[in-house]
Amino acid sequence: MKSDRNVYLKMKTLQEAQEILFEQFPHFGTGLPEIVPVPDAVGRVLAEPVVAKISSPNFHASAMDGIAVKAEKTFGASETNPISLTIGKDAFYINTGHVIPGNTDAVIMIEHINLTDDTHIEIEAPAFPWQNIRKMGEDIVATELLFPRNHPVTPYCVGALLSGGIFSVSVRKKPKLLIIPTGSELADWRVTAPEDIRPGQVFETNAYVLGNLAESCGGTYVRHEMLEDDSEKIKKAVDEAAKGDFDMILVCGGSSAGSEDYSKHVVAELGEVLIHGVTIMPGKPVLIGRVNGKPVFGIPGYPVSAIIAFEQFVRPLIYQASGQADIERPRVRVEPTRKIPSKLGVEEFLRVKLGMVGNRIVATPLPRGAGCITSLTEADGIIRIPNHLEGLRDNEPVSAELLRPLSAVRNTIVAVGSHDNTLDILADELKAKHGKLTLSSSHVGSMGGLMAIRRGVCHMAGSHLLDTEDGSYNISYIRRYLPGARVKLVNLVFRDQGLIIPPGNPKGIKSIEDIAREDIRFINRQSGSGTRILLDYRLKQLNMDPGAIRGYENEEFTHMSVAVAVLSGTADVGLGICAAAKALNLEFIPVVTEQYDLVIPEEHFGSEGIGILLETIRTAEFKNRVRALGGYSTEKTGEITAVV
């Protein structure tokens, strides 16, 4: 078996690859159907048309509680000329749903009769034929078509089928997938505790994600036990599956161009490689082949790539097997909050957060790495950037596929600016107490937040910009960069900023002066962040040259990312908040206590969502959770300052 690197020599566009897939497997999943009881058929697709065996109702039934009468015997009744009827002769008591007695053709509601004695009633209005009666076959007539073939069975359908005398139906068989996770780096979450995972290991998740995706669109799956990067073991598993009762095989990992990516060689030796490499991002390394007449997919190992590959190739094939068209997500017009470059010649699936600001929906891009599963879990939509474009312009409307309902987008508070751990608590408190409301925060630094307010693409911005002249926070920057804007500052917290260092302080760091030592590697925050401004201010005070600091140019966008860099050993120290250090059991050397505010334009201040947010941050529950993080003061939380 070869172990040399693969090369993408004949990459296809997405459209070309999909056309090849359906040309090669035009009759996928059209095998023998199966018979299932009607109550168990929900979510399945009918393989045969269904015709009613009986009518529903199969008798003339009363639609009301009252008396059954012959309509013609009531003609002429009025308030001035009531008609008397004899119980058991001219009128018969009847309940809703009961059979209409012979020689009657109308029902008078019980509220509209007057009882004169035990055997007689009076009516003051005539009845008309078939009044308040459900005629035989009103809903379903025997022999009529209830549902055609390829109709998805819903809970509503169950009632119609059973009412029509149908107790079992023929449904399309669910395509059965074998999912084979491969990779020597994989760890099994069922036997490996989080604290025991070694550097270089990752928990195997793709098989579970893809399996559940398969079930959600009408398939069923079996997860093969994890296989290390061993070509013969992978080949054996694929060969046995292709000869067995599986309809489709997914090999997770091993489809890229690495020296230990064996999927292409395995499929080529057992069958035929149809496609290797598609011009999409994420998902480029996807492989499609055929073994023993069955489709075999080499699914990329990065989770977002795996999901995109599944949705573009595997899911449509499963829907084809059930006689259904692939799902089309709703689309809306959105405006990117900033210019977004993209690679020419590649169709990019850009994950974005969405929110309605004023009368437009704004889109903020999420991390684009194929390994960032949270870029999907946090996404509200996907913008597909065509392969002939080099990117998107800011504020120029484009189409986005919705991953969440439009109502959820409308109920999203868009926060752009500085990162703080308390925003996560605020988002959770809002969701717990007001389930329809979501806080979506994007971390671009304090200055980035003010620029977002200036462009009108957010409801509020988190900011902690220090005025080095007078020691105040935020106000002077607002006046400088948002001239004429009417905004209000709401204090969220006061927090401790300082040096984040490893446990035990192995490098003996004591103060900011130490970060310029030759043996110290520093991790910085991005330009424009309040933390960066604070650092540069302190360096200037101490007459320290930023160029003398190893790592000054290495930037992260959140305090937690700085803490992770220290935890992982890629840096010896970083400047961040105490809560980030405490969260990862790192040590902390205080430098300054700073003010962290929410900058809210007056045009949004009176909205329902902002009102709920302000109410939430003033609650004891929120403040108690914030203080528990460490390094926070909530003494002035919720105080409002108008800036004009």
C-alpha positions in Angstrom: 0.0 0.0 0.0 1.3 3.4 -0.9 2.0 6.0 1.8 3.2 8.8 -0.4 1.2 12.1 -0.4 -1.9 12.5 -2.5 -2.1 15.4 -5.0 -5.4 17.1 -6.0 -4.8 16.9 -9.8 -8.4 16.9 -11.0 -10.4 19.0 -8.6 -14.1 19.6 -9.5 -16.4 22.5 -8.8 -19.2 21.8 -6.4 -21.7 21.7 -9.2 -19.6 19.4 -11.3 -19.0 17.0 -8.3 -22.7 16.9 -7.5 -23.6 16.1 -11.1 -21.1 13.3 -11.2 -22.4 11.9 -8.0 -26.0 11.6 -9.2 -25.0 10.4 -12.6 -23.1 7.5 -11.0 -25.8 6.6 -8.5 -29.1 7.5 -10.3 -31.0 4.7 -8.5 -29.4 4.9 -5.1 -31.7 3.6 -2.3 -34.6 2.4 -4.5 -34.5 -1.2 -3.2 -37.2 -3.2 -1.6 -39.6 -1.3 0.7 -40.7 -2.4 4.2 -44.0 -2.6 6.0 -44.4 -0.7 9.2 -47.4 0.0 11.6 -48.9 3.4 10.9 -47.9 4.9 14.3 -44.3 3.9 13.7 -44.3 5.4 10.2 -43.9 9.1 11.2 -40.8 10.5 9.6 -40.8 7.7 6.9 -41.6 8.1 3.2 -44.3 6.1 1.5 -43.1 3.6 -1.1 -46.7 3.0 -2.4 -49.8 5.1 -2.8 -52.3 4.6 0.1 -56.1 4.3 -0.6 -58.7 4.5 2.1 -60.4 1.3 3.0 -63.4 2.9 4.8 -65.1 6.3 4.9 -64.6 8.6 7.8 -67.0 9.0 9.4 -68.6 5.8 8.1 -72.0 6.9 9.3 -74.0 10.2 9.6 -72.9 11.6 12.9 -74.0 14.4 15.1 -71.7 17.4 15.3 -73.3 18.8 18.4 -75.0 17.8 21.7 -78.8 18.3 21.2 -81.8 16.7 19.6 -82.1 14.9 16.2 -85.1 15.9 14.2 -86.7 15.7 10.7 -86.0 19.2 9.4 -89.3 19.5 7.6 -91.2 19.1 10.9 -89.5 22.2 12.3 -90.4 24.5 9.4 -92.4 27.6 10.5 -91.1 27.6 14.0 -90.5 31.1 15.4 -90.5 33.0 18.7 -94.1 34.0 18.2 -95.0 30.5 16.9 -93.0 27.9 18.7 -93.4 24.3 17.6 -93.8 21.5 20.1 -92.0 18.1 19.5 -92.5 14.8 21.3 -89.3 13.1 22.7 -88.9 9.7 21.2 -91.2 10.4 18.4 -90.4 13.7 16.7 -87.1 14.5 18.6 -84.3 12.3 19.9 -81.6 13.3 22.4 -78.2 12.8 20.9 -74.5 13.5 21.8 -71.7 14.7 19.7 -70.3 12.0 17.5 -73.3 9.6 17.8 -75.1 8.0 14.9 -78.1 10.0 13.6 -81.4 8.1 14.2 -83.2 6.9 11.1 -85.7 9.3 9.6 -83.9 12.3 11.0 -81.7 14.7 9.1 -80.8 17.6 11.4 -79.6 18.3 14.9 -80.8 21.3 17.0 -78.3 22.4 19.7 -79.3 21.7 23.2 -79.0 25.4 24.0 -81.8 26.2 21.5 -84.6 24.0 22.9 -87.1 24.6 25.7 -88.2 21.7 27.8 -91.9 22.0 28.5 -92.4 18.7 30.4 -90.7 15.2 30.6 -91.9 14.2 27.1 -92.2 17.5 25.1 -89.9 20.3 24.0 -90.4 23.6 22.1 -88.3 25.1 19.4 -88.4 28.8 18.3 -86.5 28.5 15.1 -86.6 26.0 12.2 -83.8 23.6 11.4 -82.5 23.0 7.9 -81.6 19.6 6.4 -78.2 18.3 7.5 -77.7 21.1 10.1 -75.1 20.2 12.7 -74.5 16.8 11.1 -71.2 15.3 9.8 -72.2 13.3 6.8 -70.8 9.9 6.1 -67.5 10.4 4.2 -67.3 14.1 5.1 -63.6 13.7 5.8 -62.6 10.6 3.9 -64.4 8.5 1.3 -63.6 4.9 0.9 -61.3 4.2 -2.1 -60.0 7.8 -2.3 -56.3 8.4 -2.5 -55.1 9.4 0.9 -51.4 10.0 0.1 -49.3 9.4 -3.1 -46.0 7.6 -3.1 -43.0 9.5 -1.8 -45.2 11.4 0.7 -43.5 12.0 4.0 -45.6 10.6 6.9 -46.3 13.3 9.6 -48.1 13.0 12.9 -51.1 14.5 11.2 -51.0 11.7 8.6 -51.3 9.0 11.3 -54.9 10.3 12.1 -55.9 10.2 8.5 -54.5 6.8 7.8 -56.0 5.1 10.9 -59.4 6.9 10.2 -59.3 5.5 6.7 -58.8 1.9 7.9 -55.1 1.8 7.1 -53.1 0.2 9.9 -49.8 -0.5 8.2 -48.0 1.2 5.2 -45.2 0.4 2.8 -42.3 2.8 3.3 -39.0 3.3 1.7 -36.2 1.6 3.5 -33.8 3.9 5.3 -30.3 4.0 3.7 -27.9 2.3 6.1 -24.5 4.0 6.5 -21.3 2.6 8.0 -19.2 5.4 9.4 -15.5 4.5 10.0 -13.5 7.0 12.1 -9.8 6.8 11.3 -6.7 8.4 12.7 -4.0 7.5 15.2 -4.6 10.8 17.0 -8.2 9.9 18.0 -9.3 9.3 21.6 -12.5 7.7 22.7 -14.5 9.9 25.0 -16.2 6.9 26.5 -12.9 5.6 28.1 -10.6 8.7 28.2 -11.3 11.4 30.8 -10.8 15.0 29.6 -7.9 15.5 32.0 -6.2 12.3 30.6 -6.0 13.4 27.0 -2.5 13.7 25.7 -0.9 16.4 23.5 -1.6 15.4 19.9 -4.8 13.6 20.8 -8.4 14.7 19.9 -11.7 13.2 20.9 -13.4 11.4 18.1 -16.6 13.3 17.4 -17.2 13.3 13.6 -18.8 9.8 13.5 -21.4 10.9 16.1 -22.1 14.2 14.3 -22.4 12.6 10.9 -24.4 9.7 12.2 -27.0 12.0 13.8 -27.1 14.1 10.7 -27.8 11.0 8.7 -30.7 10.1 11.0 -32.1 13.6 10.9 -32.5 13.3 7.1 -33.9 9.8 6.9 -30.9 7.5 7.2 -29.6 5.0 9.8 -26.1 4.4 10.7 -23.6 2.1 12.4 -20.4 3.5 13.9 -17.4 1.4 13.3 -14.8 1.3 16.1 -12.0 3.7 15.6 -9.1 2.6 13.3 -5.6 3.9 13.5 -3.8 5.1 10.4 -3.3 1.6 9.0 -4.1 1.2 5.3 -4.8 -2.6 5.6 -7.2 -2.2 8.5 -9.1 0.5 6.7 -9.2 -1.5 3.5 -10.5 -4.5 5.3 -13.3 -2.5 7.0 -14.4 -0.9 3.7 -14.3 -4.2 1.8 -16.4 -6.0 4.4 -18.9 -3.1 4.5 -19.2 -3.0 0.7 -19.9 -6.7 0.6 -22.4 -6.5 3.5 -25.8 -4.9 4.0 -24.7 -1.3 4.1 -25.8 1.1 1.4 -23.1 3.7 1.9 -19.7 4.0 3.5 -18.1 7.0 5.1 -14.5 7.0 6.0 -13.8 9.9 8.4 -10.3 11.3 8.0 -7.6 10.2 5.6 -9.0 12.0 2.5 -6.4 14.8 2.5 -3.0 15.0 0.9 -1.0 13.8 3.9 1.4 10.9 3.8 -0.9 8.9 6.1 -4.2 9.7 4.3 -5.1 6.4 2.9 -8.8 6.8 1.7 -7.9 7.4 -1.9 -5.6 4.4 -2.2 -8.1 2.1 -0.4 -11.0 3.1 -2.7 -8.8 2.9 -5.8 -7.7 -0.7 -4.9 -11.2 -1.9 -4.0 -13.1 0.0 -6.7 -13.0 3.4 -8.4 -12.2 6.9 -7.3 -14.8 9.3 -8.9 -13.8 12.5 -7.3 -10.9 13.6 -5.1 -11.0 17.3 -4.2 -13.7 19.8 -4.7 -13.2 23.6 -4.9 -15.1 24.4 -1.8 -13.9 25.8 1.6 -14.2 24.1 4.0 -14.5 20.6 2.6 -11.9 20.6 -0.3 -10.4 17.2 0.5 -13.7 15.3 0.1 -13.4 12.0 -1.8 -16.2 10.2 -3.7 -15.8 6.7 -5.0 -17.6 3.4 -5.7 -16.8 0.0 -4.2 -19.0 -3.0 -5.1 -21.5 -0.6 -6.7 -21.9 1.4 -3.5 -21.0 5.0 -2.8 -17.9 5.4 -0.6 -17.0 8.9 0.8 -13.7 10.0 2.2 -14.8 12.7 4.6 -12.3 15.3 5.7 -11.2 15.1 9.4 -11.8 18.7 10.3 -15.3 18.9 11.8 -16.6 21.8 9.7 -15.2 20.3 6.6 -16.8 17.0 7.5 -20.2 18.7 8.0 -20.1 20.7 4.8 -19.0 17.6 2.8 -21.9 15.7 4.3 -24.5 18.4 3.6 -23.4 18.8 0.0 -23.0 15.2 -1.0 -24.2 12.6 1.5 -27.4 14.3 2.5 -28.7 14.8 -1.0 -28.1 11.1 -1.8 -30.1 10.1 1.3 -32.9 12.3 0.3 -32.8 10.9 -3.2 -33.2 7.4 -1.6 -36.4 8.6 0.1 -37.8 10.2 -3.1 -37.4 13.7 -1.6 -35.7 16.8 -2.8 -32.8 18.0 -0.7 -33.7 20.7 1.8 -33.4 24.3 0.9 -32.8 26.6 3.8 -34.6 29.9 3.8 -32.5 32.8 2.5 -32.4 36.5 3.6 -30.5 39.5 2.4 -27.8 40.6 4.9 -25.1 43.2 5.1 -21.6 42.2 6.1 -20.3 44.3 9.0 -16.8 44.6 7.3 -15.0 43.7 4.2 -14.4 40.0 3.9 -11.6 38.7 1.5 -12.0 35.3 0.0 -9.9 33.0 -2.2 -10.5 33.3 -5.9 -11.4 29.9 -7.5 -12.9 28.5 -4.3 -16.6 28.6 -3.2 -16.5 29.5 0.5 -19.1 28.6 3.1 -18.7 31.5 5.5 -20.4 31.1 8.8 -21.9 34.3 10.2 -23.7 35.7 13.2 -26.8 37.7 12.3 -28.9 40.4 14.0 -31.4 43.0 13.0 -30.1 46.5 13.7 -32.7 49.0 12.6 -34.3 47.8 9.5 -31.4 45.7 8.2 -29.9 42.3 9.0 -26.2 42.6 9.7 -23.7 39.7 9.3 -20.6 39.3 11.4 -18.2 36.6 10.2 -17.1 33.8 12.6 -13.7 32.1 12.7 -13.1 30.5 9.3 -11.0 27.6 10.4 -12.3 24.2 9.3 -11.5 22.8 12.7 -13.7 25.3 14.6 -16.9 23.4 15.2 -18.2 26.4 17.3 -18.2 28.4 14.1 -21.3 26.3 13.2 -22.8 26.0 16.7 -22.7 29.8 17.1 -23.7 30.6 13.5 -27.1 32.0 12.5 -26.4 31.7 8.8 -24.1 30.8 6.0 -23.0 33.2 3.2 -21.7 31.3 0.2 -19.1 33.3 -1.6 -18.9 32.2 -5.2 -15.6 31.0 -6.6 -15.4 33.9 -9.1 -15.3 36.5 -6.3 -12.3 37.6 -4.2 -14.5 38.5 -1.3 -17.4 40.7 -0.1 -17.7 44.4 0.5 -18.9 45.8 3.8 -22.5 47.0 3.8 -23.2 45.5 0.4 -26.3 43.2 0.6 -25.7 39.5 -0.1 -27.8 36.4 0.4 -27.4 34.2 3.5 -28.8 30.8 4.2 -30.6 30.8 7.6 -29.5 28.2 10.2 -32.0 29.6 12.7 -35.5 31.0 12.3 -35.7 34.7 11.2 -37.7 35.3 14.5 -34.5 34.4 16.4 -32.5 36.8 14.3 -34.9 39.6 15.1 -34.6 38.8 18.8 -30.8 39.0 18.9 -28.9 41.8 20.7 -25.8 42.4 18.6 -22.8 43.3 20.7 -19.4 44.1 19.1 -16.3 45.2 20.9 -14.0 44.2 23.7 -14.2 40.6 25.1 -15.2 40.0 28.7 -16.1 36.7 30.4 -19.1 38.3 32.0 -20.8 38.6 28.6 -21.1 34.8 28.6 -22.9 35.0 32.0 -25.1 37.7 30.7 -26.0 35.7 27.6 -26.9 32.7 29.8 -29.0 34.8 32.2 -30.9 36.4 29.3 -31.6 33.0 27.8 -32.7 31.5 31.1 -35.1 34.3 32.0 -36.2 35.4 28.5 -35.9 32.4 26.2 -36.6 34.2 23.0 -33.8 36.8 23.5 -30.2 36.0 22.5 -27.0 38.0 23.1 -24.6 37.7 20.2 -21.1 39.1 20.9 -18.2 39.4 18.5 -14.8 40.3 19.9 -12.9 42.8 17.8 -11.5 45.1 20.6 -12.9 48.3 22.2 -12.0 50.5 19.2 -13.5 48.0 16.8 -16.7 48.2 18.9 -16.8 52.0 18.6 -16.3 51.7 14.8 -19.1 49.2 14.6 -21.4 51.7 16.4 -20.3 54.4 13.9 -21.2 52.1 11.0 -24.6 51.3 12.6 -24.0 47.5 12.6 -24.6 46.7 16.3 -26.8 47.5 19.3 -24.0 48.0 21.7 -20.2 47.7 22.2 -18.1 46.6 25.1 -15.3 49.0 25.8 -12.6 49.7 28.4 -10.5 52.5 26.7 -8.2 54.3 29.1 -7.7 58.0 28.6 -4.0 58.3 29.5 -4.3 62.0 30.1 -6.9 62.0 32.9 -7.4 58.3 33.8 -11.0 58.2 32.7 -12.5 55.4 30.6 -14.3 55.5 27.2 -15.8 59.1 27.2 -13.0 60.9 25.5 -12.8 58.1 22.8 -16.5 58.3 22.2 -16.3 62.1 21.7 -13.4 61.7 19.4 -14.5 58.8 17.2 -18.3 59.2 17.5 -18.6 63.0 17.2 -22.2 64.1 17.5 -23.5 60.7 18.3 -25.9 60.4 21.3 -24.9 57.3 23.3 -25.1 56.1 26.9 -22.5 54.3 28.9 -23.7 51.5 31.1 -21.2 50.2 33.6 -21.0 46.4 33.4 -18.1 45.7 35.8 -14.8 46.9 37.2 -12.2 44.2 36.6 -8.6 43.4 37.4 -6.2 43.4 34.5 -2.7 41.9 35.0 -0.1 39.4 34.0 -1.3 35.8 33.3 1.5 33.3 34.1 1.8 29.5 34.5 1.3 27.8 37.9 4.3 28.2 40.1 5.6 31.2 38.1 8.5 29.2 36.6 10.2 32.2 35.0 9.9 34.3 38.2 7.9 37.1 36.6 7.1 40.0 39.0 6.1 43.0 36.9 5.6 44.3 33.4 9.3 45.2 33.2 10.0 41.4 33.1 8.2 40.8 29.8 11.2 42.4 28.0 13.6 39.8 29.3 15.2 37.7 26.6 14.0 34.4 28.1 10.3 35.5 28.2 7.8 34.9 25.4 4.9 37.3 25.4 1.4 37.0 23.9 -0.3 40.2 23.0 -3.8 41.5 22.3 -4.8 42.9 19.0 -4.3 46.5 18.1 -7.2 48.7 19.0 -8.2 46.6 22.1 -8.4 48.3 25.4 -5.9 45.8 26.8 -3.4 46.7 24.1 -3.9 50.4 24.8 -3.3 49.8 28.5 -0.1 47.8 27.7 1.3 50.5 25.3 0.5 53.2 27.9 2.4 51.3 30.6 5.4 50.6 28.3 5.6 54.3 27.5 5.5 55.1 31.2 8.4 52.7 31.8 10.3 53.8 28.7 10.2 50.3 27.4 10.7 49.5 23.7 7.9 47.3 22.3 10.4 45.9 19.8 12.4 44.5 22.6 9.5 42.2 23.7 9.6 38.7 22.2 6.0 38.1 21.0 4.8 41.6 21.0 3.6 41.1 17.4 1.8 37.8 18.3 -1.9 38.8 18.8 -5.0 37.1 20.2 -8.6 38.5 20.2 -9.9 37.4 23.6 -8.6 37.2 27.2 -9.3 33.4 27.2 -7.2 33.0 24.1 -4.3 34.7 25.9 -4.8 32.4 28.9 -4.8 29.3 26.6 -1.6 30.5 25.0 0.0 30.6 28.5 -1.5 27.3 29.5 -0.3 25.5 26.4 3.2 26.8 26.8 3.3 28.8 23.6 3.8 31.9 25.7 5.3 32.5 29.2 3.1 35.5 30.0 0.2 37.6 28.6 -1.8 40.6 29.7 -5.4 39.8 30.5 -8.1 39.7 33.1 -8.0 37.8 36.4 -11.1 35.8 35.5 -9.4 34.3 32.5 -6.4 33.2 34.6 -8.6 31.7 37.3 -10.8 29.9 34.8 -7.7 27.9 33.6 -6.0 27.6 37.0 -3.3 29.9 36.0 -1.6 32.5 38.3 -2.2 36.3 38.1 -0.2 39.4 39.0 -2.5 42.4 39.2 -1.5 45.5 37.3 -4.6 47.8 37.3 -8.4 47.8 38.0 -10.2 49.1 35.0 -13.7 50.1 34.0 -15.6 48.0 31.5 -18.7 49.7 30.0 -21.4 49.0 27.5 -21.7 51.7 24.9 -25.3 51.9 23.7 -26.6 54.4 21.1 -29.8 56.2 22.3 -31.7 54.9 19.2 -31.5 51.4 20.7 -31.6 52.3 24.4 -35.4 52.3 24.6 -35.8 48.9 22.8 -37.4 46.0 24.6 -34.3 43.9 24.2 -31.9 46.5 25.7 -34.5 47.1 28.5 -34.4 43.4 29.4 -30.6 43.4 29.3 -30.3 46.4 31.7 -32.8 44.8 34.0 -30.8 41.5 33.9 -27.4 43.0 34.8 -28.9 44.7 37.8 -30.2 41.4 39.3 -28.5 39.8 42.3 -28.2 36.5 40.3 -26.1 38.1 37.6 -23.9 40.1 40.1 -23.3 37.0 42.3 -22.2 34.9 39.3 -19.9 37.7 38.1 -18.1 38.1 41.5 -17.7 34.3 41.6 -15.4 34.5 38.5 -12.8 36.4 40.5 -11.3 39.8 39.9 -14.6 41.6 39.4 -16.4 44.4 41.2 -20.2 45.0 40.6 -20.5 48.0 42.9 -21.5 50.3 40.0 -23.0 47.7 37.7 -26.0 49.2 35.8 -25.1 52.9 36.4 -25.8 55.0 33.3 -23.9 58.0 32.0 -25.1 60.0 29.0 -22.4 61.1 26.6 -23.3 63.9 24.3 
